[in-house]
Amino acid sequence: MAIKSFAELFKKFISNVFKNKKDIKLGFYGPPNAGKTSLANRICKDFTGEEIGSVSKIPHETRNVQFKEKVEISYKGKSMTFKMIDTPGITTKVDYEEFLKYKVKKKEAKSRAKEATQGIIESIKWLDDMDLVVIVLDSTENPYNQVNITIIGNLVARKIPVLIVANKADLRKAKIKKIEEAFPEYEVIGISAKYGKNLDNFYEAVFKLSKKIK
Amino acid sequence: MAKKIVKKKSKTKKINGFAIQFMPYSEIKNAGSTERIRKILDIAFTNSILILQGRLKPEEETRLIEDTMAMIGHVKSFKGIELAVISPHENQSPIEKFKYKIATKLSGADLGAITIIGPATIVREIKQDPRKIELLLTK
């Protein structure tokens, strides 16, 4: 009995040692145009000198899941290596006519819409593989959006730690308190990915949350 | 008299061709996830707004989004859906929440919740806060 429990303990220890050696898969989720790629770019540029993807005012600019391996984030003497995963914005509707407002040609708009729908499916499929997820919300928008609630509900069901980021905090219309009220069970960090505002608090929260990874 | 009626009609904005369907939870209680989502999407394809008693599981909600995306471009003039859930436990105290969770476990579903699903061609936006849901329809 004692030998058996010792063997189990040893096995657990070995698996933990190897688990810690793997890079933490850090996913960026949220609605379109919330600033997921802007935030991922800011982090990647600060620690690797390279960006992860392109940014645009047109919704669904990110239509494929994008990765950046071996991003070593250093904060207050601590260091952790992440695999950054930037995902297409999740929504329940995609209308090619929306893109026409941004002077995108009809043919291109239709192809963009098709790619966007495939990107959303891909985003959802990736939920299972994440170690830690940052939900990026636009703090100028209403946070009571069913898609946000659905994504968080799925992460909770999968026991994946969640951090909520209220992006665009530099804008006058930003209402970070509203996001805090909408998700009282989660830590909400107000940031500006565009100007790199309050990223220290963000890194601190990520490091703290990474201890909860199972 | 008749002239007056015509005048009134011309001032009213018309919304063509949609219905509102209410579905009790018993309708989907014994159905599997695939069947539930198929039933919901079939209603959305017929330009109807569905008011469903209860709510789907989180994994069913993501599956609904996935299947919706897969159908855009394959079903004529289908652009997706608008989705909202309102649940009474959002504004409850921790004790009330605990009681509600037990009741939900016993009944096997969150029967106090209401799910609204409408095709995006009809429902432009659903404004949601913890106390109410507001449907903004396409003109």
Interface residues (C-beta under 8 A of the other chain):
Chain A: I90 T91 T92 K93 V94 D95 A113 K114 T117 Q118 I120 I121 I124 L127 N142 Y144 N145 Q146 V147 I149 T150 I151 G153 N154 V156 A157 A182
Chain B: P58 E59 E61 T62 I65 E66 T68 M69 A70 I72 G73 K79 G80 I81 E82 L83 A84 V85 A120 I126 K127 Q128 D129 P130
